Amino acid sequence: MLPELDDFPDFIVERTRYEAAMERSWTSRDKCLVWWRDESDQGGAWWEGRITAIKDKSSGFPGSPWERYLVKYKNDNTDFRRHSPWELHDPDMSWEQPNIDDERKEEILSSLTELMQKASKDKDRHGIIKLNEVAQKLDFMNRFPVPLSPDIIKSRVENNYYRSLKAMNHDIEVMLSNAESYFQKNTELLRKMKRLSSWFTQNILDL
């Protein structure tokens, strides 16, 4: 059995943040801000510092961005602290989290709301009510790694969960694949799921 690597960090960097950080050409003497977490109500604070040197942390990994920036903080007696580029923020630039633009977001939500409202009048022709219902059952949730439903996707759009249309479309495709697999032995419901798939393709995926 391999030993636990307790001394090694385990983390995920959001892709767009990573790409933006790698495109920024930091140099010695550049000012920077770094977010440090703490137990305060704000969850942390920005520390202001200046890059004093740029050097590989390990000779075994030349050119690696991992902790290659040495930063000296104001009011900090430590000579320097090592940081990776995705931890550094330019005090003169703002970085906004990417998401689906407001106009497209409203179009998507309007289409989904209209479909859900029609479902109560057309005997759930597209099976959207049924899919939302079964998505809450344990056998459905335990069967699929990502048990998505129209309600979940709608909620994610409302709360700016998606960074891009591509990410949302991926969830829709996973949801539809799950639905067709789950109802494959029920001819009527499978027909509704295929109808729902066509609706998503025509009204959201292809736009």
ABEGO torsion letter per residue (X at the ends): XBBBBAABBBBBBBAAAAAAAAABBBBBGBBBBBBBBBABAAGEBBBBBBBABBBBABAABBGBABGABBBBBBGBABABBBBBAAABBBAABBBBBBBBBAAAAAAAAAAAAAAAAAAAAAGGAAGAAAAAAAAABAAAAAABABBBBAAAAAAAAAAGABABAAAAAAAAAAAAAAAAAAAAABAAAAAAAAAAAAAAAAAAAAX
